[in-house]
Every structure is written in C-alpha cells, then in structure tokens.
Amino acid sequence: MDFLGRLRRTRRRTRLLALGAAAVLAAGAAVGVPLATAEGGDPGSRCRPAPAEARALARDPARATAALDPGADMGRIRSLARLLRTSGHPLCPDTAGTGAAGRAVVAAATGRAAGDAHAPRRAHREAEARVLYGVALLLSEARHSERLPDGLAPYVAEALAAYIDDVRRAVRGAGDIDYRKPTRRPSRSDLVELRLGALTYGDEPHVAFGPFPGAEHTPYDRHGPNVSRLIRRLTPSPRAFATLYDAERAYFASYLEHLDDTARIPGARTDDGRLDGTESEVRYTADLLGTLSRARENAVREGVISDPEAYDRAVLRHSRGVHRARDRQVRTRQPAVTLAQRRPSAPAGKGARAAERLLDGRIQMFGALDDWADARGIPDSSREQLRLGALRAYLSA
C-alpha cells in the first residue's frame, strides 16, 4: 500500500475512535443524573436505598426512637422524611430500601424489633408514640402516590397495630379533635368510663391523630395524619391488611370480655337501658373493619389488586386466626402492644371457603359478638341493639 493510502486509512480509524469516545461520553452523561439521585443504586435506577444508618437503628430500638423522634412540635420530622424518602425518588422495594426503613420505623415506634413477638411487654413511651404520629403524617399526605413503595406497607401496619386503640378512634373521627400535642394520656373520666386506655395501663401515652397548635408551621398537613387514607395505601399489601385486620379483631375480643353481664361498662348503670358507651366501642370496630373491606373492594375495582382470589388467600395465610372473647369477665389491664399480639382462639382455616369467611368483616364481628353474648347470657334486646349499631357503622364506613 502506498503512503497516501496508509494516511487515508489512519485518518478514517481516528475519526471512528473519536466518534466512539463521544458516544461513550454521551451515554455516561445520560446515566449521570439517575446514578446521583439513586445514592448508590444501580445506574438508571429511579429509587433509592434507605439511609446507611437504617439497619443499625432497626437493631437498636432505643437508639432508633431517639434518632427518629420528631418532637412534640414535629420540628425534627425531617429525619423521618429522610428515612422514608418522601421527597425525590422513593425507597427501593428491597431489603436495602423498604426493608431497612420499615424495620427502623417499627423499632422506633414500638420499642422492639420488627416481627419480635417475644419482646418485653411494656407500655409505650411518649417519644415512640410521636414517631408513629410523624410516620402517619408523612405517609398520608395527599400529594403522595396512593400506593406506598412495595415492601414498606407491612412494617407500617405492624407499627400501627401496636397502637390499634388509637387507630380505630382516628378512623371513626375522634382524631379530628384538637389536642395540645401529637400524644395524650387518658383522663380520669376516660378510665372510669372504659374509653381511651381502659384496656391498657392507665398512664400509657396514646397517639392523638389530629391537629395540634403549631402544626400549621410544619411543611406537612396541618390537619394532622389522615389515618383512613393511610389505611387505603396499605391495603394493596395482603400482609399489611392481615396485620390490621387481626389487630382490630383481637382488640374487639379484649373489649367484650371486659364488659359485665349486662353488656355495660363495669359500674355504669342507666335507667333507660341504653348502651351508649358499649355501642360507641362496637361502632369503632365496625368502622375499621368496614374501612378495610371498602379499601380492598376499591383496590380490586381500580386494578391495584389484580387477582382478588390470590390476594384473599395471601391474607388468610398471613392472618393469625379467629378471635373470640373469654367466657368470663376480665378486669386486668395490659400494655397496648399486647392487644395486637393476643393469641387467637382458633386458626382461620384453609381453602377458598375459609378465606371468604375471614374476609367478611360482618361474619367476624358478629361471630365474636354472638359467641360472647351466648356465653355471658347477655339479654337479647341488648345483643340486637349492638348488632344494629355495628351493622349501620360497617355499611357506612
């Protein structure tokens, strides 16, 4: 080959190399933004892992509570927002993302590791209750997606279940009351009338799911957490659904066995035979079970739950079983967390028929009510009064 031919070939090779290098640089620039926003995730990822310290917090509940406590004025809520990745790209649906963040939430809000049913049964602390308020405030914001990142819902449900008395009241509307801060302790009248905290330790703090003075100064919803909205966002997860469904049915059984043989609050008597206090509590149960049922139906209709039968089988698999009240009156109190950990009376069964019966909130609610009424000799008129109020609340949820 002559000199000119070799020169032309060299120039052609140089141009090809230059074009190839330019293409590589362009591709690098294209993936540069997602890589940076993923904070260590794979190139092109549109999600992020939880902060590096999340795993350590999940293993140390006391440290987790101290690190994630948003304060009585929610002034430190940004630590929770950072953990949950509520702005920017969401948590990745894996152990490094939703798994790590979810376990840290359970540890901080309950004082025990996620899934640890054998942890010491002690009363909640106020800082733990504030953590749950902050989590609910962040994850129920209207501006967020109606579905949480995959894998986060079961942990949030576990934290909520530890405060089931407060959750059920918020769904009923008691959370609309203005409080001085995100938590409250039962008053003397609450305890005497078997309302808030009556089944639990008298001085145990509760989450006040409502607005409080100073809330308007935060960048979040000044009306407080929307617990019903949060439940709708948790519902696509069958494990989360089962956790809350079990917790409320366990609470209902505990409540019934604390009543006397006239279906009334111990020591309370009325001349007109009314059961106002008992009816209110029964309606709380009907409201929450009905809210869960409606959330499932809506998720099916909207295609979020694409296979209802598979979903129901998964709920049955995750459920701890059927809850019934003891046939004798119980007079002792217990830490709130133990209400959700109550041992079921019987397994929920297996197969399509068992799943259908479990997922029908009316069957579960009236089954517990009727068994209790039969065992305790409750007057038929009182039973029907409670059934009617429960049915109305369930259908209107």
C-alpha positions in Angstrom: 0.0 0.0 0.0 1.4 3.4 -0.9 1.9 6.2 1.6 -1.3 8.1 0.6 -3.4 5.0 1.1 -2.0 4.4 4.6 -2.6 8.0 5.5 -6.2 7.9 4.4 -6.8 4.7 6.4 -5.2 6.2 9.5 -7.4 9.2 9.3 -10.6 7.1 8.9 -9.6 5.0 12.0 -9.0 8.2 14.0 -12.5 9.5 13.1 -14.1 6.2 14.2 -12.3 6.2 17.5 -13.3 9.8 18.1 -17.0 9.1 17.4 -16.9 6.0 19.7 -15.4 8.1 22.5 -18.1 10.7 22.0 -20.8 8.1 22.2 -19.4 6.7 25.4 -19.3 10.2 27.0 -22.8 10.9 25.9 -24.0 7.6 27.5 -22.2 8.5 30.7 -23.9 11.9 30.8 -27.2 10.3 30.3 -26.9 8.0 33.3 -25.2 10.5 35.4 -28.3 12.1 36.9 -30.1 8.8 37.9 -26.9 7.5 39.4 -26.5 10.5 41.5 -30.1 10.6 42.7 -30.1 6.9 43.4 -27.4 7.4 46.0 -25.5 4.2 45.4 -28.2 2.4 43.4 -27.8 0.9 40.0 -27.3 3.2 37.0 -30.7 4.2 35.6 -32.4 3.4 38.9 -35.4 5.5 39.8 -35.4 4.6 43.5 -33.1 4.9 46.5 -31.9 2.7 49.4 -32.7 3.8 52.9 -30.0 5.9 54.7 -26.9 3.9 55.7 -27.8 4.1 59.4 -31.2 2.5 59.0 -30.0 -1.1 59.5 -28.2 -0.2 62.8 -31.3 1.7 64.0 -33.5 -1.4 63.3 -31.3 -3.4 65.6 -31.4 -0.9 68.4 -34.9 0.3 69.2 -33.9 2.8 71.9 -31.4 4.4 69.5 -34.0 4.4 66.7 -36.5 6.2 68.9 -34.0 8.9 69.9 -32.9 9.4 66.3 -36.3 9.5 64.7 -38.4 11.2 67.4 -39.9 14.2 65.6 -40.5 16.1 68.8 -43.7 17.4 70.3 -43.9 20.2 67.6 -42.8 17.9 64.8 -39.8 20.2 64.4 -37.4 17.3 63.8 -39.6 15.4 61.4 -37.1 15.7 58.6 -35.1 12.8 60.0 -38.2 10.6 59.4 -38.8 12.1 56.0 -35.2 11.3 55.1 -35.6 7.7 56.3 -38.8 7.2 54.3 -37.6 9.1 51.2 -40.9 11.1 51.0 -39.3 13.5 48.5 -37.4 12.8 45.4 -37.0 9.2 44.2 -38.8 6.7 46.6 -37.4 3.8 48.5 -36.3 0.8 46.5 -38.6 -2.2 47.1 -35.8 -4.5 48.6 -34.1 -5.2 51.8 -31.8 -2.2 51.5 -34.7 0.1 50.8 -38.2 -0.5 52.2 -36.9 -3.4 54.3 -34.3 -1.4 56.2 -36.5 1.7 56.5 -39.6 -0.3 57.6 -37.7 -2.2 60.3 -36.3 1.1 61.6 -39.8 2.5 61.8 -41.1 -0.5 63.8 -38.2 -0.3 66.2 -38.6 3.4 66.8 -42.3 3.4 67.2 -42.8 0.3 69.3 -39.5 -0.2 71.2 -39.0 -3.7 69.8 -37.5 -5.2 66.7 -39.9 -5.9 63.7 -41.6 -9.2 64.0 -40.4 -9.8 67.6 -43.5 -11.1 69.4 -41.4 -12.2 72.4 -40.1 -8.7 73.3 -40.8 -7.5 76.9 -44.4 -6.3 77.1 -44.1 -2.8 78.4 -46.1 0.4 78.0 -45.3 2.7 75.1 -43.2 5.7 75.7 -44.2 9.2 74.5 -41.3 9.5 72.1 -42.3 6.2 70.5 -45.9 7.5 70.0 -44.6 10.7 68.5 -42.6 8.6 65.9 -45.8 6.9 64.8 -47.6 10.2 64.5 -44.8 11.5 62.3 -44.8 8.4 60.1 -48.6 8.6 59.7 -48.4 12.4 58.9 -45.8 11.8 56.2 -47.2 8.8 54.5 -50.9 10.0 54.5 -50.1 13.3 52.7 -52.5 14.0 49.8 -49.6 14.9 47.5 -48.1 11.5 47.6 -49.0 8.5 45.5 -51.9 6.4 46.6 -49.6 3.4 46.8 -46.6 3.1 49.1 -43.3 1.6 47.8 -43.6 -2.2 47.6 -42.4 -3.8 50.9 -43.0 -0.8 53.2 -46.6 -1.4 54.0 -46.3 -4.4 56.2 -43.9 -2.6 58.5 -46.1 0.5 58.8 -49.1 -1.8 59.5 -47.1 -3.5 62.3 -46.3 -0.2 63.9 -50.0 1.0 63.6 -51.2 -2.3 65.1 -49.2 -1.7 68.2 -51.5 1.4 68.7 -54.7 -0.2 67.5 -56.8 1.6 70.1 -55.7 5.0 68.7 -56.0 3.9 65.0 -59.6 2.8 65.4 -60.6 6.1 67.1 -58.9 8.1 64.3 -60.9 6.2 61.6 -64.1 6.8 63.5 -63.3 10.6 63.6 -62.0 11.0 67.1 -58.7 12.2 65.5 -60.4 15.4 64.3 -60.3 16.7 67.9 -57.7 19.4 68.5 -55.0 18.4 71.0 -52.2 20.3 72.6 -49.6 17.9 71.1 -49.4 14.7 69.0 -49.8 12.4 72.0 -52.1 12.3 75.0 -52.6 10.3 78.2 -56.0 9.1 79.3 -58.0 11.3 81.6 -59.7 10.0 84.7 -63.1 10.1 83.0 -61.6 8.0 80.1 -60.5 5.3 82.5 -63.7 5.3 84.6 -65.9 5.1 81.5 -63.8 2.4 79.8 -62.9 4.6 76.9 -59.4 5.5 75.8 -56.8 3.4 77.6 -59.3 1.5 79.6 -57.9 -1.9 78.5 -54.3 -0.7 78.9 -52.1 0.8 81.5 -53.7 4.0 82.8 -50.7 6.3 82.3 -49.7 4.9 78.9 -49.3 7.6 76.2 -51.6 7.4 73.1 -51.2 8.8 69.7 -53.6 11.8 69.2 -54.2 11.5 65.4 -55.4 15.1 65.0 -54.2 18.6 64.5 -52.4 20.4 67.3 -51.2 24.0 67.9 -48.1 24.7 65.9 -48.9 22.1 63.3 -49.5 24.8 60.7 -45.9 25.8 61.0 -44.7 22.5 59.6 -44.5 21.9 55.8 -46.9 19.0 56.2 -50.7 18.7 56.5 -51.7 21.0 59.3 -54.9 18.9 59.9 -52.8 16.0 61.1 -52.5 12.5 59.8 -55.3 11.1 57.6 -55.4 7.6 59.0 -58.2 6.4 56.7 -56.1 7.5 53.7 -53.1 5.7 55.1 -55.0 2.5 55.5 -56.1 2.7 51.9 -52.5 3.0 50.9 -51.5 0.0 53.0 -54.3 -2.2 51.7 -52.7 -3.5 48.5 -50.3 -5.5 50.7 -52.1 -8.6 51.9 -49.7 -8.9 54.8 -50.4 -5.3 55.9 -54.2 -5.9 55.6 -54.0 -9.1 57.7 -51.9 -7.3 60.4 -54.5 -4.5 60.9 -57.5 -6.8 60.4 -56.1 -9.2 63.1 -55.3 -6.3 65.4 -58.8 -4.9 65.4 -60.5 -8.2 65.8 -58.1 -9.0 68.7 -59.0 -5.7 70.3 -62.7 -6.3 69.9 -62.5 -9.6 71.7 -60.5 -8.0 74.5 -63.0 -5.2 74.8 -66.0 -7.6 75.0 -64.5 -9.6 77.8 -64.0 -6.5 79.9 -67.8 -5.8 80.0 -70.1 -7.0 82.7 -73.0 -9.4 82.1 -75.4 -6.6 81.1 -73.1 -5.5 78.2 -72.2 -2.3 80.0 -69.2 -0.6 81.3 -68.4 -2.1 84.7 -70.1 0.0 87.4 -72.2 2.1 84.9 -76.0 2.0 85.2 -78.6 3.7 83.2 -82.4 3.9 83.8 -83.4 3.7 80.2 -81.5 0.6 79.2 -79.2 2.5 76.8 -75.8 1.1 76.0 -74.2 4.3 74.7 -70.6 3.6 75.7 -70.7 0.0 74.5 -72.3 0.9 71.3 -69.6 3.5 70.6 -66.9 0.9 71.0 -68.7 -1.6 68.9 -69.0 1.1 66.2 -65.3 1.7 66.3 -64.7 -1.9 65.4 -67.3 -1.9 62.7 -65.8 1.3 61.2 -62.3 -0.1 61.0 -63.3 -3.5 59.6 -65.6 -1.7 57.2 -62.9 0.7 56.1 -60.5 -2.2 55.4 -63.2 -4.0 53.5 -64.0 -1.0 51.4 -60.3 -0.3 50.7 -59.9 -3.8 49.4 -63.0 -3.5 47.2 -61.8 -0.2 45.7 -58.3 -1.6 45.1 -59.9 -4.5 43.2 -62.1 -2.2 41.2 -59.2 0.0 40.3 -57.0 -2.9 39.3 -54.5 -2.3 42.1 -55.4 -5.8 43.3 -55.4 -7.7 40.0 -56.2 -11.2 41.4 -58.7 -10.9 44.3 -58.7 -14.7 45.0 -54.9 -14.8 45.3 -55.0 -11.7 47.5 -57.6 -13.3 49.8 -55.5 -16.5 50.0 -52.5 -14.4 51.0 -54.5 -12.6 53.7 -55.6 -15.9 55.0 -52.0 -17.2 55.1 -50.8 -14.1 56.9 -53.7 -14.0 59.4 -53.0 -15.3 62.9 -56.6 -16.7 63.2 -60.0 -16.1 64.7 -60.5 -14.1 67.9 -63.2 -14.7 70.4 -63.8 -13.2 73.9 -63.3 -15.4 77.0 -66.5 -16.6 78.7 -65.7 -14.7 81.9 -65.2 -11.1 82.7 -61.6 -9.8 82.7 -60.6 -6.9 84.9 -56.9 -6.5 84.4 -55.2 -4.1 82.1 -52.2 -4.6 79.8 -49.7 -2.7 77.6 -51.3 -1.6 74.4 -48.9 -3.5 72.2 -50.2 -6.8 73.6 -53.7 -6.2 72.3 -52.5 -6.9 68.7 -50.3 -9.8 70.0 -53.3 -11.5 71.6 -53.3 -15.3 71.0 -56.1 -16.2 68.5 -58.9 -18.5 69.7 -58.6 -20.7 66.7 -56.9 -20.9 63.3 -58.7 -19.2 60.4 -58.7 -22.4 58.4 -57.6 -23.2 54.9 -59.1 -23.0 51.4 -61.3 -20.7 49.5 -64.3 -21.0 51.9 -62.1 -20.1 54.9 -60.7 -17.1 53.0 -64.2 -15.9 52.2 -65.4 -16.2 55.8 -62.3 -14.5 57.1 -62.5 -11.5 54.7 -66.2 -10.9 55.5 -65.9 -8.4 58.4 -69.6 -8.9 59.4 -69.1 -12.7 59.9 -66.0 -12.0 62.1 -67.6 -9.2 64.0 -71.0 -10.8 64.7 -69.4 -14.2 65.3 -67.4 -12.7 68.2 -70.3 -10.7 69.4 -72.8 -13.6 69.4 -70.4 -16.1 71.0 -69.7 -13.6 73.8 -73.4 -12.8 74.3 -74.3 -16.5 74.4 -71.5 -17.3 76.9 -72.3 -14.4 79.2 -76.1 -14.6 79.0 -76.5 -11.1 77.5 -80.2 -10.1 77.1 -81.4 -10.5 73.5 -82.5 -6.8 73.4 -79.0 -5.7 74.2 -77.5 -8.0 71.7 -79.8 -6.7 68.9 -79.1 -3.1 69.9 -75.4 -3.7 69.5 -75.7 -5.7 66.3 -77.8 -3.0 64.6 -75.4 -0.2 65.5 -72.5 -2.3 64.3 -74.2 -3.1 61.0 -75.0 0.5 60.3 -71.4 1.6 61.0 -70.0 -1.2 58.9 -72.1 -0.4 55.9 -71.5 3.3 56.1 -67.7 3.0 56.5 
